[in-house]
């Protein structure tokens, strides 16, 4: 043992008595001595080997955490200095110093400082309630085939003799240690003194210098002056716990081939196989292959085929070294059944059979072979008929010996788990262990038992849960199922999580925390699609908490109500805007929040100009179907062409009332429209100037002509058919407007007669008119048939002709008087047909009357037959319904009787 470590141990033991007495009297921890300075020359003592323990980020200065922890570490630090590795011990010490030990893995209840406990000293150092581990050990030892029980956490097996019976401190020196607030719970306050473990083969002879503490003992801090490296070529002073090290040089140990040396750097454990390539022969020496030096001894695939020592048989082995050996057939030989010996039989001569019964035991193990001595194996199948019983003993039957008898009865015994039946056919009674998975929920509430189905309480969950701050630099581990009752650790480091909202550059930094980052307190300022900005408190997304953390954050009372939850979208815009009505009438705007801004119908009529351009819409106020670029410039809301509320204005059904251009008396045939009226295609009838014919013109064509052109087109281009006013002749000019030009200049010839129409001459019409005017007569009053009569004076011949005519006229009158015309008979007028029918009655024959009576009788008989058929059908339907009801009632009675 080094002198420095021995002196430190002696001083600590000498100071132990006054220290414990002072603790009992004053209840104050021992003063913490200053840690020893590190060695000036780092080459003498090296602690560069990494530790196998995990750190929590806050264990660099454990001596300043708690007075009780400082008192435990004081003696150790005085020897080890600041370079000591206390990472894993610090986890247990921090938990014990805070009086917050992990809960019991069996009952999951918290372990109080006054509760009797047991600690696993083999591997995991888990702290459990003493009654819980005693019950666990008894149940496990009784259920297991071997009298052992395992730790609930690390599953290290303990013999039944090591079942804890009393409450001891961590170092097992003191039984029932008293509760002392100035020392760690469940500790005796004395020096631990347990044997330390080292990583060298000879073991460590030092003891732990810490006060009685939970968890594993720290690595041995003693200094070994001449610590050898793994290869033994280098020596230097090192800590006892790390005295096995690598010098980083070549190992240079002789390998197993005894030909080469190890080329690997100084290492722990055996050297690797030799990897030098070379040409090596097989064992028989016939094949040479390039192989590794570590694989130089090998066998080829060639058969030996050498002669044995008998020189009669060949070797049947494969590739081998040395001689082939003796013949296996030399020496003592017997017949196939082994009853007769042949001591001097040559190896190439076959042994003869003895002729007796073989009597070798068959495959069944109970009967012998009944055949004569024979070569080769006996028949495997034993065909001897015996009376056999099944395995469970229920069925007995005669069968050949080689056949097994099993019955169909299934075993109803419960297996060792007590939950499932055996269900094996013809079971002997040795029911196999249950192959089902337990699958019961463990006490942690998060996992299920994966062990085979068993009796009693399931093993506690072996998993550990890590509880950490957001940055993960401060954490501690607790058993699974107890994480919800733990308080999250406090971390003094700055939170380095970037905010997800738009104010990540403006928000103040905050400390590391558990769970999600606190919400931002600035104004959101997000711009809506309407153009306004959100004036609520920032409600942007916040970084989610780490899903590996299981502790729920403590509920805090909110100082004021937060309208917007973080991570939710902006609330609807509450900016007040003026919204016009559907028709955008002046003075009808309303003040509405922007998010609820919707156009509305007012009480006015639409008043929009219709498509005709002449009238206005008389509908109620509605949305117009017009493009947004044609709407008013000061409109707050612009409706698109695809607005579902948009509807067209009414259609104008009035006739067109426009004045035509050119003016026309015909109305426009179209409905009221915005464009110009169509050209008037109506026909206008106009007679020619003389009245001989009528012209039909299109109104637009005729009205577009001037007065001269109208007069020109109205002419029929023929002679004028108008009668001259002073004579009976027609106008001799071409059809013309106005008065005829030849009123007094008619040049037609007229027959002029005397008063008795005896004399006749031809005069010009002008001369006849002049003669009438000279005689004082008006030509207009002269009939057309008498024009020109009486202008000539009668002569002598005229008198004779007048007398003859008078005599003839006298004779005609006398004859008419003598023969009057026969009077027409007074025939009555023809009467109308309806009057004749009303006055003259129609006579009906006897046969017609008989036919009418027969038709009436047949119709009455058909009605009577139809009524009887309907009545009978109704009765049949009623009977069928009654039968169905009775059948249903019988079925109900039958079902009730079965039940």
Secondary structure, DSSP 8 states (H G I E B T S, - for coil): --HHHHHHHHHHHHTHHHHHHHHHHH-------------S-TTTS---S--SS---S--S-GGGT-HHHHHHHHHHHHHH-TT---HHHHHHHHHHHTT-----TTT-----TTS-EEE-TTTT--EEEHHHHHHHHHHHHHHSSSSEEE-TTT--EEEGGG---S-B-TTS-SBS----TTS-TT--SSB---B---SSTT----B--SBS-SS-------EEEEEEBSSSS-EEEEEGGG--B--SSB---B-TTSSSB--SBS-SSS------EEEEE-TTSS-EEEEEGGG-----S-----B-TTSSSB----S-SS-----TT-S-EE-TTSSSEETT--TTS------SB---B-TTSSSB--SBS-SS---SS---EEEEE-TTSS-EEEEETTS----S-B---B-TTSSSB---BT--S------SB---B-TTSS-B--SBS-SS-------EEEEE-SSSSSEEEEETT-GGGS------SB-----SSTTTTTS---B--SSS-----SB---B-TTS-B--SB---------TT----------SS--SS-TTS-------EEEE--TT--TT--EEEEGGG------SSB---B-TTSSSB--SBS-B----GGGS-TT-SS---TT-TTB-------SB-----SS--SS--SSBS-SS-------EEEEE-TTSS-EEEEEHHHHHTS-HHHHHHHH--SSB---B-SSSSSB--SBS-SSS-S-SS----EEEEEETTS--EEEEEHHHHHHHHHHHT--GGGS-STTTTEEEE---HHHHHHHHHHHHHHHHHHHHHHHS-------------HHHHHHHS-----HHHHHHHHHHHHHHHHHHHHHHHHHHHHHHHHHHHHHHHHHHHHHHHHHHHHH-
